[in-house]
Amino acid sequence: MSEKGQTQSEELFKKLLEKDEYFGQFSNINFYMLGVSIATLRSQVHSPFIMKKETMIFLLKDLVNAISAIESLKWRVGLEVIGILRDVENQKESQISTTTMNKIIQNLDIWNDRIRNTPTLENEIFVAFYTLYEGYPDNKNIINNCIEAVSCYRNACYRSCVIMCRRAVELLALKLGASSDSILFEKIEWLRKEKKIGEKDYKMAHACRVAGNQGAHTDLSDISDIDGDDARLVLQVTKRLFERIMTQEFPKKDKDGLV
């Protein structure tokens, strides 16, 4: 591609990024990267320049990697993108055929619709915590920590996410009557002894405690870190724990504070 052609392509890319409805729409880092990938592919398929085979392979592989990071999209979109990628890899010509290009252009709109309508785990968990926040106004200061944990997860701050989950569990233990002079391990043991929580809740509380400790503390003999899978699991456990305990131990109130 000539220098002039390269400049025109870059300008087109910038314009598409500015108006692309996915670029920057998502606070979740995985969806953000997917938006970048889609915007890049869209800018190239609508470019007036003929695309080379290796360029399209690179762009489709980038899109596959972005989709693979989002569990709920792997099967709904990922397999179709991989199918087109295989077609491109198998074609003998060095430039992308018009038929293949049209197929990609048609599928971009379909993929966009599916991505837009795909619920994300963190959104579902956020809704669950916000529902508790509205239903149990006396405990808003505690549930706020859960909502902050979701925000940390959305921004790929996984250590911060599990630490906030641990903090929420400790505040919940205090609300249930545990002593502020004890460490969280002792608080959870007391809750079990006093039958404030059942066996399942007891195990979930300790799971959040251990993960939070790992996120907050480390030493040279243990350099393992918290990743997205760890944080997602802790969020799910925290959600279940709060839903179970809130509904069992506290009266639900409406927005006016009435039971």
FENJOZI-V802287 format. One record per helix or strand of 2 or more residues. SS is the DSSP state (a for helix, b for strand). FROM is the first residue (numbers start at 1). TO is the last residue. If there is no record, write none. Layout:
ss->[SS/SS]
from->[FROM/FROM]
to->[TO/TO]
//
This chain:
ss->[a/a/a/a/a/a/a/a/a/a/a]
from->[3/29/53/71/98/121/137/158/184/199/228]
to->[19/45/68/90/116/135/154/175/193/216/249]
//
